[in-house]
Amino acid sequence: MNTTLTIPQARMANPAFAVPDAMKPLQALGGAIAHAGLPATLLELVHLRASQINGCGVCVVQHTRIARRRGESDEKLSAVAAWRDAPYFTDAERAALALAEAVTRIADRAEPVPDELWEEAARHYDEQELGALVLAIASVNLWNRLNVATRQVAGQEW
């Protein structure tokens, strides 16, 4: 039996670095989201959940590390994929995680973001915060797609 491990290799540099001037607007969007009033730890939980769904190892590792540095427990972080059944999440976090899942999986159902899901999120977040939450979800999905398409290697972030 051959037990040789193949070390993963990226197909190319991350497109955000390969295309001149692409990184600056992506960073500006991230900055706008960060200053919209949502807790930084909430954004990391949302980023982590979308990244788990999309199979983006780079973002799963990165957002777990950041969330941990911002004070999230290992116990809570290990339960993000099963947030519905774990006792560690507030109602507001649950609403954000449900929205993250729906927006990430928009092709999975006829009504991608059902009214009741949106209304639950709107109970916890004002319009600016909801806007930032949707932008954060869209943004992490963009990063996931860049990383997955080019096979960026987790643990070797830029």
QUITAZI-V443943 format. One record per residue. N is the residue number from 1. RES is the residue in one letter. PSI is psi in radians with two decimals (NA if undefined). D_LAST is the distance of its C-alpha to the last C-alpha in whole Angstrom. Layout:
BEGIN
n=N res=RES psi=PSI d_last=D_LAST
n=N res=RES psi=PSI d_last=D_LAST
END
This chain:
BEGIN
n=1 res=M psi=2.29 d_last=35
n=2 res=N psi=2.10 d_last=32
n=3 res=T psi=0.38 d_last=29
n=4 res=T psi=2.25 d_last=27
n=5 res=L psi=2.37 d_last=23
n=6 res=T psi=2.17 d_last=21
n=7 res=I psi=2.17 d_last=17
n=8 res=P psi=2.58 d_last=16
n=9 res=Q psi=2.38 d_last=14
n=10 res=A psi=2.57 d_last=12
n=11 res=R psi=-0.55 d_last=15
n=12 res=M psi=3.05 d_last=13
n=13 res=A psi=2.71 d_last=9
n=14 res=N psi=2.29 d_last=9
n=15 res=P psi=-0.50 d_last=12
n=16 res=A psi=-0.40 d_last=11
n=17 res=F psi=-0.53 d_last=9
n=18 res=A psi=-0.51 d_last=12
n=19 res=V psi=2.06 d_last=15
n=20 res=P psi=2.39 d_last=16
n=21 res=D psi=0.14 d_last=16
n=22 res=A psi=-0.62 d_last=15
n=23 res=M psi=-0.66 d_last=12
n=24 res=K psi=-0.87 d_last=15
n=25 res=P psi=-0.55 d_last=17
n=26 res=L psi=-0.71 d_last=15
n=27 res=Q psi=-0.66 d_last=14
n=28 res=A psi=-0.72 d_last=18
n=29 res=L psi=-0.80 d_last=18
n=30 res=G psi=-0.70 d_last=16
n=31 res=G psi=-0.73 d_last=18
n=32 res=A psi=-0.74 d_last=21
n=33 res=I psi=-0.78 d_last=21
n=34 res=A psi=-0.45 d_last=20
n=35 res=H psi=0.26 d_last=23
n=36 res=A psi=-0.01 d_last=26
n=37 res=G psi=-0.03 d_last=27
n=38 res=L psi=2.55 d_last=26
n=39 res=P psi=2.39 d_last=25
n=40 res=A psi=-0.63 d_last=21
n=41 res=T psi=-0.61 d_last=22
n=42 res=L psi=-0.79 d_last=23
n=43 res=L psi=-0.68 d_last=21
n=44 res=E psi=-0.68 d_last=18
n=45 res=L psi=-0.76 d_last=21
n=46 res=V psi=-0.80 d_last=21
n=47 res=H psi=-0.75 d_last=18
n=48 res=L psi=-0.80 d_last=18
n=49 res=R psi=-0.80 d_last=21
n=50 res=A psi=-0.70 d_last=20
n=51 res=S psi=-0.62 d_last=17
n=52 res=Q psi=-0.80 d_last=20
n=53 res=I psi=-0.74 d_last=22
n=54 res=N psi=-0.09 d_last=20
n=55 res=G psi=0.59 d_last=19
n=56 res=C psi=1.67 d_last=15
n=57 res=G psi=-0.68 d_last=14
n=58 res=V psi=-0.86 d_last=10
n=59 res=C psi=-0.61 d_last=12
n=60 res=V psi=-0.84 d_last=15
n=61 res=V psi=-0.85 d_last=13
n=62 res=Q psi=-0.85 d_last=11
n=63 res=H psi=-0.48 d_last=14
n=64 res=T psi=-0.79 d_last=16
n=65 res=R psi=-0.81 d_last=15
n=66 res=I psi=-0.79 d_last=15
n=67 res=A psi=-0.71 d_last=18
n=68 res=R psi=-0.78 d_last=19
n=69 res=R psi=-0.51 d_last=18
n=70 res=R psi=0.10 d_last=20
n=71 res=G psi=-0.01 d_last=23
n=72 res=E psi=2.48 d_last=23
n=73 res=S psi=2.69 d_last=25
n=74 res=D psi=-0.64 d_last=24
n=75 res=E psi=-0.82 d_last=27
n=76 res=K psi=-0.77 d_last=27
n=77 res=L psi=-0.64 d_last=23
n=78 res=S psi=-0.25 d_last=25
n=79 res=A psi=0.03 d_last=27
n=80 res=V psi=-0.73 d_last=25
n=81 res=A psi=-0.37 d_last=26
n=82 res=A psi=0.65 d_last=29
n=83 res=W psi=-0.52 d_last=30
n=84 res=R psi=-0.53 d_last=33
n=85 res=D psi=0.04 d_last=35
n=86 res=A psi=2.51 d_last=33
n=87 res=P psi=0.05 d_last=35
n=88 res=Y psi=-0.11 d_last=32
n=89 res=F psi=2.43 d_last=31
n=90 res=T psi=2.91 d_last=33
n=91 res=D psi=-0.66 d_last=35
n=92 res=A psi=-0.72 d_last=32
n=93 res=E psi=-0.70 d_last=29
n=94 res=R psi=-0.71 d_last=31
n=95 res=A psi=-0.73 d_last=32
n=96 res=A psi=-0.71 d_last=28
n=97 res=L psi=-0.68 d_last=27
n=98 res=A psi=-0.73 d_last=30
n=99 res=L psi=-0.73 d_last=29
n=100 res=A psi=-0.76 d_last=25
n=101 res=E psi=-0.78 d_last=27
n=102 res=A psi=-0.80 d_last=29
n=103 res=V psi=-0.59 d_last=27
n=104 res=T psi=-0.61 d_last=24
n=105 res=R psi=0.76 d_last=27
n=106 res=I psi=-0.40 d_last=29
n=107 res=A psi=-0.04 d_last=31
n=108 res=D psi=-0.21 d_last=32
n=109 res=R psi=2.79 d_last=35
n=110 res=A psi=-0.73 d_last=38
n=111 res=E psi=1.64 d_last=37
n=112 res=P psi=-0.72 d_last=33
n=113 res=V psi=1.57 d_last=33
n=114 res=P psi=2.62 d_last=37
n=115 res=D psi=-0.75 d_last=39
n=116 res=E psi=-0.60 d_last=39
n=117 res=L psi=-0.80 d_last=35
n=118 res=W psi=-0.79 d_last=35
n=119 res=E psi=-0.63 d_last=38
n=120 res=E psi=-0.74 d_last=37
n=121 res=A psi=-0.72 d_last=33
n=122 res=A psi=-0.37 d_last=35
n=123 res=R psi=-0.44 d_last=38
n=124 res=H psi=-0.37 d_last=35
n=125 res=Y psi=2.44 d_last=33
n=126 res=D psi=-3.13 d_last=34
n=127 res=E psi=-0.75 d_last=33
n=128 res=Q psi=-0.76 d_last=31
n=129 res=E psi=-0.71 d_last=29
n=130 res=L psi=-0.74 d_last=30
n=131 res=G psi=-0.78 d_last=28
n=132 res=A psi=-0.67 d_last=25
n=133 res=L psi=-0.80 d_last=25
n=134 res=V psi=-0.73 d_last=25
n=135 res=L psi=-0.70 d_last=23
n=136 res=A psi=-0.74 d_last=20
n=137 res=I psi=-0.79 d_last=21
n=138 res=A psi=-0.71 d_last=21
n=139 res=S psi=-0.81 d_last=17
n=140 res=V psi=-0.57 d_last=16
n=141 res=N psi=-0.65 d_last=18
n=142 res=L psi=-0.87 d_last=16
n=143 res=W psi=-0.72 d_last=13
n=144 res=N psi=-0.78 d_last=14
n=145 res=R psi=-0.68 d_last=16
n=146 res=L psi=-0.82 d_last=13
n=147 res=N psi=-0.77 d_last=11
n=148 res=V psi=-0.77 d_last=15
n=149 res=A psi=-0.63 d_last=16
n=150 res=T psi=0.11 d_last=14
n=151 res=R psi=0.83 d_last=13
n=152 res=Q psi=2.53 d_last=10
n=153 res=V psi=2.19 d_last=10
n=154 res=A psi=2.44 d_last=10
n=155 res=G psi=-0.11 d_last=9
n=156 res=Q psi=0.64 d_last=6
n=157 res=E psi=2.77 d_last=4
n=158 res=W psi=NA d_last=0
END
